């Protein structure tokens, strides 16, 4: 069974707006990635609003050792 399904990515968008809930979803994606990078796309110094783009490659190989 694959460790993480691409369809599981939608959990990030469905997460409640709380930072704690979003960080849990992001952690799951990062934890199951072979590579990842982030880019700060924009930042508004007046309002504190920011946009971060996350890009990576999911590990779709079967879990052969029984580890999560």
Buried (B, 14 or more C-beta within 10 A) or exposed (E): EEBBEEEBEEBBEEBEEEEEBBEEBBEBBEEBBEEBEEEEEEEEEEEEEEEEEEEBEBBEEEEEEEEE
